[in-house]
Amino acid sequence: MTHRFKIPTRVRLDQQKRPQAFTMGEAWVHVAEVIDRWILDTLWWSKDGRVCRHYFTIMTSWYGIYELYWQEGAWYLSGRLD
């Protein structure tokens, strides 16, 4: 089951510009592995504006699976997978 949300977060990147750690509340969480990454680029034809997000599915050191995305200079924690 996937739990969806949009929580602003801070992210530290490695040399390949992949998430290395992110915040949950005030605590930093270590990223053990980047499982997947993709780009959502849609609504480019719309007058309301284009949506371009860089998504990462990551696994934490305690085996939690989360989804992060970057959009317009900001990071968001967008999901948790059970």
N, C-alpha and C positions, 0 to 999 in steps of 0.2 A: 504494500500500500504506500502511496506517496502522499505526503502532507505538503500542501502548497502555502507559501506565504511570501511576503516581500519585506525583508528586514534589512535596513541599511547596515553595512558592516565594513570593517577595515580589513585589508588584505595585504600580506607581504608576498612579494613575488620572488621566484628564483631567477637565475641568469637566463633561462629560456622563457621568462615572462609567464610562468605557470604559478598558480597559488601554492605557497609554501606554508602559510598559516593564515588564519582568519579569526576575527573576534566573535565571541558569543557572549553578549553582555559586555562585561569588562575583561573577561578572560581570553587569552590567546589560545587557539586550538591548532595543534600541529597537523599538517596534511601529510599523511604517510604515502599516499599515491594519488595521482590524477588518473582516473579510470577512463574518462572520455572527455572530449571537448568538441564543440561545434559552434557555428555562427547562425543566428536567426536574423535574416535580413528581409524585412517585409514592409508593406505599405509605402514603398518608394514612389508609387504612383499617386498617393493620396495628398490632398492639399493640407490635411491635418498633420502631416509629418511622417517621416520614415521612422521605422523601429529597427535598430541594429544592436543586437546583444551578443556578447561572447560568453557562452555557457561552458561551465566545467563541472563534471561529476567527480567528486573527490571522496576518498576514504580517509578517515581520521586514524590516529594511532590506536584508538579503542574500537576500530572496525565500524564506526558509524559512517553511513553513506549520505552525503549531502550534495546539494546543487547550488552553485554560486554563479552569478553572472555580472558582467561589466557592461555598463551602458552610459554613454555620455560623461565619462570621467568619474563615475560612482560605481561602487560594488554593492551587491545585494545577496543575501542568503535567501534563496527562493524555494528550497524544498528539502525534505528529509525522507529518505526511503527506508521502509521497514523490511 
